């Protein structure tokens, strides 16, 4: 595995954890503005992490083949 793919996996894991953390923070009561912001940012960060994981995985498989 090249270093660029490893960095991509690390960034993907970071965004996935941030997104999941923001969405889990919604379990506690909060103001409507905070709920809206956490929901939007959490979903976008989680989606970015998932897409980066898929992309890094595909790049890794292509580099091995």
N, CA, C and O atoms as CSV, one atom per row, in Angstrom:
chain,resi,resn,atom,element,x,y,z
A,1,UNK,N,N,0.860,-1.178,0.000
A,1,UNK,CA,C,0.000,0.000,0.000
A,1,UNK,C,C,0.898,1.230,0.000
A,1,UNK,O,O,1.835,1.334,0.792
A,2,UNK,N,N,0.600,2.145,-0.889
A,2,UNK,CA,C,1.398,3.370,-0.964
A,2,UNK,C,C,0.986,4.338,0.143
A,2,UNK,O,O,-0.072,4.200,0.757
A,3,UNK,N,N,1.847,5.309,0.373
A,3,UNK,CA,C,1.573,6.260,1.452
A,3,UNK,C,C,0.356,7.129,1.151
A,3,UNK,O,O,-0.357,7.533,2.070
A,4,UNK,N,N,0.109,7.421,-0.127
A,4,UNK,CA,C,-1.056,8.263,-0.447
A,4,UNK,C,C,-2.358,7.533,-0.137
A,4,UNK,O,O,-3.328,8.152,0.301
A,5,UNK,N,N,-2.386,6.235,-0.357
A,5,UNK,CA,C,-3.595,5.467,-0.044
A,5,UNK,C,C,-3.762,5.367,1.467
A,5,UNK,O,O,-4.881,5.452,1.972
A,6,UNK,N,N,-2.662,5.186,2.191
A,6,UNK,CA,C,-2.732,5.131,3.652
A,6,UNK,C,C,-3.223,6.455,4.229
A,6,UNK,O,O,-4.013,6.474,5.172
A,7,UNK,N,N,-2.751,7.560,3.657
A,7,UNK,CA,C,-3.217,8.879,4.105
A,7,UNK,C,C,-4.702,9.035,3.810
A,7,UNK,O,O,-5.446,9.595,4.615
A,8,UNK,N,N,-5.129,8.540,2.658
A,8,UNK,CA,C,-6.542,8.630,2.290
A,8,UNK,C,C,-7.415,7.837,3.272
A,8,UNK,O,O,-8.487,8.294,3.668
A,9,UNK,N,N,-6.939,6.638,3.661
A,9,UNK,CA,C,-7.672,5.854,4.657
A,9,UNK,C,C,-7.716,6.577,5.999
A,9,UNK,O,O,-8.744,6.545,6.676
A,10,UNK,N,N,-6.631,7.225,6.395
A,10,UNK,CA,C,-6.595,7.944,7.666
A,10,UNK,C,C,-7.554,9.132,7.662
A,10,UNK,O,O,-8.272,9.357,8.636
A,11,UNK,N,N,-7.565,9.887,6.570
A,11,UNK,CA,C,-8.483,11.028,6.460
A,11,UNK,C,C,-9.933,10.537,6.440
A,11,UNK,O,O,-10.811,11.156,7.042
A,12,UNK,N,N,-10.176,9.428,5.748
A,12,UNK,CA,C,-11.525,8.860,5.703
A,12,UNK,C,C,-11.979,8.441,7.092
A,12,UNK,O,O,-13.124,8.690,7.471
A,13,UNK,N,N,-11.094,7.806,7.855
A,13,UNK,CA,C,-11.444,7.397,9.214
A,13,UNK,C,C,-11.728,8.610,10.093
A,13,UNK,O,O,-12.654,8.591,10.904
A,14,UNK,N,N,-10.932,9.663,9.932
A,14,UNK,CA,C,-11.131,10.882,10.714
A,14,UNK,C,C,-12.500,11.505,10.438
A,14,UNK,O,O,-13.233,11.831,11.372
A,15,UNK,N,N,-12.848,11.671,9.156
A,15,UNK,CA,C,-14.142,12.264,8.818
A,15,UNK,C,C,-15.308,11.370,9.247
A,15,UNK,O,O,-16.354,11.871,9.661
A,16,UNK,N,N,-15.132,10.058,9.149
A,16,UNK,CA,C,-16.182,9.140,9.582
A,16,UNK,C,C,-16.419,9.262,11.080
A,16,UNK,O,O,-17.564,9.287,11.530
A,17,UNK,N,N,-15.339,9.338,11.853
A,17,UNK,CA,C,-15.479,9.478,13.304
A,17,UNK,C,C,-16.088,10.827,13.688
A,17,UNK,O,O,-16.930,10.893,14.584
A,18,UNK,N,N,-15.673,11.886,13.026
A,18,UNK,CA,C,-16.246,13.214,13.310
A,18,UNK,C,C,-17.736,13.231,12.998
A,18,UNK,O,O,-18.539,13.711,13.798
A,19,UNK,N,N,-18.103,12.703,11.829
A,19,UNK,CA,C,-19.517,12.676,11.448
A,19,UNK,C,C,-20.353,11.839,12.399
A,19,UNK,O,O,-21.443,12.247,12.799
A,20,UNK,N,N,-19.845,10.667,12.761
A,20,UNK,CA,C,-20.582,9.809,13.694
A,20,UNK,C,C,-20.687,10.475,15.068
A,20,UNK,O,O,-21.720,10.385,15.731
A,21,UNK,N,N,-19.618,11.140,15.486
A,21,UNK,CA,C,-19.652,11.835,16.772
A,21,UNK,C,C,-20.670,12.955,16.806
A,21,UNK,O,O,-21.377,13.130,17.799
A,22,UNK,N,N,-20.749,13.717,15.720
A,22,UNK,CA,C,-21.741,14.794,15.668
A,22,UNK,C,C,-23.161,14.245,15.667
A,22,UNK,O,O,-24.046,14.809,16.312
A,23,UNK,N,N,-23.383,13.154,14.950
A,23,UNK,CA,C,-24.726,12.574,14.927
A,23,UNK,C,C,-25.085,11.944,16.273
A,23,UNK,O,O,-26.240,12.001,16.695
A,24,UNK,N,N,-24.108,11.349,16.944
A,24,UNK,CA,C,-24.369,10.784,18.273
A,24,UNK,C,C,-24.612,11.876,19.309
A,24,UNK,O,O,-25.313,11.650,20.295
A,25,UNK,N,N,-24.040,13.054,19.093
A,25,UNK,CA,C,-24.261,14.172,20.014
A,25,UNK,C,C,-25.713,14.642,19.982
A,25,UNK,O,O,-26.162,15.339,20.892
A,26,UNK,N,N,-26.436,14.265,18.949
A,26,UNK,CA,C,-27.846,14.661,18.850
A,26,UNK,C,C,-28.742,13.890,19.813
A,26,UNK,O,O,-29.922,14.211,19.954
A,27,UNK,N,N,-28.189,12.875,20.477
A,27,UNK,CA,C,-28.975,12.134,21.454
A,27,UNK,C,C,-29.314,13.000,22.672
A,27,UNK,O,O,-30.310,12.762,23.355
A,28,UNK,N,N,-28.474,14.006,22.933
A,28,UNK,CA,C,-28.743,14.928,24.032
A,28,UNK,C,C,-29.597,16.086,23.531
A,28,UNK,O,O,-29.454,16.498,22.379
A,29,UNK,N,N,-30.476,16.615,24.366
A,29,UNK,CA,C,-31.293,17.754,23.941
A,29,UNK,C,C,-30.425,18.971,23.612
A,29,UNK,O,O,-29.433,19.248,24.286
A,30,UNK,N,N,-30.824,19.687,22.561
A,30,UNK,CA,C,-30.078,20.876,22.135
A,30,UNK,C,C,-31.038,21.842,21.447
A,30,UNK,O,O,-32.191,21.513,21.170
A,31,UNK,N,N,-30.532,23.036,21.180
A,31,UNK,CA,C,-31.349,24.047,20.499
A,31,UNK,C,C,-31.566,23.643,19.037
A,31,UNK,O,O,-30.844,22.804,18.498
A,32,UNK,N,N,-32.554,24.244,18.421
A,32,UNK,CA,C,-32.865,23.893,17.027
A,32,UNK,C,C,-31.711,24.214,16.088
A,32,UNK,O,O,-31.447,23.457,15.154
A,33,UNK,N,N,-31.021,25.324,16.322
A,33,UNK,CA,C,-29.884,25.671,15.469
A,33,UNK,C,C,-28.755,24.659,15.579
A,33,UNK,O,O,-28.143,24.284,14.579
A,34,UNK,N,N,-28.486,24.223,16.800
A,34,UNK,CA,C,-27.427,23.243,17.012
A,34,UNK,C,C,-27.809,21.894,16.400
A,34,UNK,O,O,-26.967,21.219,15.807
A,35,UNK,N,N,-29.060,21.508,16.542
A,35,UNK,CA,C,-29.523,20.248,15.951
A,35,UNK,C,C,-29.387,20.304,14.435
A,35,UNK,O,O,-28.918,19.347,13.819
A,36,UNK,N,N,-29.790,21.410,13.833
A,36,UNK,CA,C,-29.693,21.561,12.381
A,36,UNK,C,C,-28.237,21.488,11.923
A,36,UNK,O,O,-27.912,20.766,10.980
A,37,UNK,N,N,-27.363,22.240,12.597
A,37,UNK,CA,C,-25.949,22.274,12.210
A,37,UNK,C,C,-25.291,20.913,12.401
A,37,UNK,O,O,-24.581,20.439,11.513
A,38,UNK,N,N,-25.517,20.286,13.542
A,38,UNK,CA,C,-24.913,18.972,13.794
A,38,UNK,C,C,-25.431,17.933,12.816
A,38,UNK,O,O,-24.678,17.068,12.368
A,39,UNK,N,N,-26.711,18.011,12.483
A,39,UNK,CA,C,-27.285,17.048,11.542
A,39,UNK,C,C,-26.680,17.223,10.155
A,39,UNK,O,O,-26.275,16.244,9.528
A,40,UNK,N,N,-26.615,18.454,9.671
A,40,UNK,CA,C,-26.078,18.701,8.331
A,40,UNK,C,C,-24.588,18.378,8.244
A,40,UNK,O,O,-24.155,17.677,7.329
A,41,UNK,N,N,-23.811,18.886,9.189
A,41,UNK,CA,C,-22.363,18.661,9.158
A,41,UNK,C,C,-22.049,17.193,9.417
A,41,UNK,O,O,-21.152,16.629,8.791
A,42,UNK,N,N,-22.783,16.573,10.337
A,42,UNK,CA,C,-22.555,15.157,10.643
A,42,UNK,C,C,-22.827,14.258,9.454
A,42,UNK,O,O,-22.042,13.355,9.166
A,43,UNK,N,N,-23.932,14.495,8.758
A,43,UNK,CA,C,-24.259,13.680,7.590
A,43,UNK,C,C,-23.236,13.893,6.473
A,43,UNK,O,O,-22.820,12.937,5.819
A,44,UNK,N,N,-22.834,15.140,6.257
A,44,UNK,CA,C,-21.852,15.410,5.195
A,44,UNK,C,C,-20.491,14.802,5.526
A,44,UNK,O,O,-19.844,14.238,4.643
A,45,UNK,N,N,-20.044,14.903,6.777
A,45,UNK,CA,C,-18.748,14.343,7.171
A,45,UNK,C,C,-18.770,12.819,7.092
A,45,UNK,O,O,-17.813,12.203,6.623
A,46,UNK,N,N,-19.859,12.217,7.549
A,46,UNK,CA,C,-19.983,10.762,7.485
A,46,UNK,C,C,-20.011,10.296,6.036
A,46,UNK,O,O,-19.371,9.301,5.696
A,47,UNK,N,N,-20.733,10.989,5.190
A,47,UNK,CA,C,-20.785,10.635,3.767
A,47,UNK,C,C,-19.417,10.782,3.112
A,47,UNK,O,O,-19.010,9.920,2.334
A,48,UNK,N,N,-18.705,11.864,3.416
A,48,UNK,CA,C,-17.363,12.061,2.870
A,48,UNK,C,C,-16.439,10.930,3.297
A,48,UNK,O,O,-15.670,10.412,2.487
A,49,UNK,N,N,-16.512,10.548,4.563
A,49,UNK,CA,C,-15.673,9.456,5.048
A,49,UNK,C,C,-15.961,8.148,4.343
A,49,UNK,O,O,-15.037,7.412,3.997
A,50,UNK,N,N,-17.234,7.847,4.125
A,50,UNK,CA,C,-17.615,6.603,3.453
A,50,UNK,C,C,-17.146,6.613,2.005
A,50,UNK,O,O,-16.623,5.612,1.516
A,51,UNK,N,N,-17.326,7.727,1.319
A,51,UNK,CA,C,-16.906,7.817,-0.080
A,51,UNK,C,C,-15.379,7.727,-0.187
A,51,UNK,O,O,-14.864,7.089,-1.106
A,52,UNK,N,N,-14.659,8.353,0.732
A,52,UNK,CA,C,-13.201,8.258,0.712
A,52,UNK,C,C,-12.723,6.837,0.989
A,52,UNK,O,O,-11.742,6.389,0.396
A,53,UNK,N,N,-13.405,6.126,1.882
A,53,UNK,CA,C,-13.052,4.732,2.145
A,53,UNK,C,C,-13.252,3.893,0.884
A,53,UNK,O,O,-12.400,3.074,0.541
A,54,UNK,N,N,-14.361,4.092,0.203
A,54,UNK,CA,C,-14.603,3.337,-1.033
A,54,UNK,C,C,-13.573,3.678,-2.101
A,54,UNK,O,O,-13.092,2.790,-2.805
A,55,UNK,N,N,-13.233,4.946,-2.226
A,55,UNK,CA,C,-12.264,5.373,-3.233
A,55,UNK,C,C,-10.863,4.842,-2.916
A,55,UNK,O,O,-10.170,4.351,-3.807
A,56,UNK,N,N,-10.448,4.940,-1.657
A,56,UNK,CA,C,-9.131,4.441,-1.268
A,56,UNK,C,C,-9.051,2.929,-1.440
A,56,UNK,O,O,-8.018,2.399,-1.851
A,57,UNK,N,N,-10.132,2.246,-1.128
A,57,UNK,CA,C,-10.162,0.792,-1.304
A,57,UNK,C,C,-10.036,0.419,-2.783
A,57,UNK,O,O,-9.307,-0.511,-3.131
A,58,UNK,N,N,-10.735,1.134,-3.639
A,58,UNK,CA,C,-10.651,0.871,-5.076
A,58,UNK,C,C,-9.243,1.160,-5.592
A,58,UNK,O,O,-8.710,0.391,-6.392
A,59,UNK,N,N,-8.635,2.257,-5.144
A,59,UNK,CA,C,-7.274,2.580,-5.576
A,59,UNK,C,C,-6.288,1.514,-5.116
A,59,UNK,O,O,-5.361,1.163,-5.846
A,60,UNK,N,N,-6.489,1.003,-3.911
A,60,UNK,CA,C,-5.608,-0.028,-3.373
A,60,UNK,C,C,-5.723,-1.314,-4.199
A,60,UNK,O,O,-4.716,-1.932,-4.543
A,61,UNK,N,N,-6.964,-1.708,-4.513
A,61,UNK,CA,C,-7.168,-2.917,-5.309
A,61,UNK,C,C,-6.606,-2.756,-6.729
A,61,UNK,O,O,-6.065,-3.706,-7.294
A,62,UNK,N,N,-6.733,-1.573,-7.294
A,62,UNK,CA,C,-6.199,-1.334,-8.641
A,62,UNK,C,C,-4.668,-1.359,-8.644
A,62,UNK,O,O,-4.054,-1.814,-9.609
A,63,UNK,N,N,-4.058,-0.871,-7.565
A,63,UNK,CA,C,-2.599,-0.844,-7.508
A,63,UNK,C,C,-2.017,-2.240,-7.307
A,63,UNK,O,O,-0.881,-2.507,-7.700
A,64,UNK,N,N,-2.791,-3.121,-6.699
A,64,UNK,CA,C,-2.334,-4.498,-6.459
A,64,UNK,C,C,-2.478,-5.325,-7.731
A,64,UNK,O,O,-1.641,-6.183,-8.011
A,65,UNK,N,N,-3.524,-5.075,-8.494
A,65,UNK,CA,C,-3.799,-5.878,-9.687
A,65,UNK,C,C,-2.832,-5.640,-10.810
A,65,UNK,O,O,-2.954,-6.255,-11.870
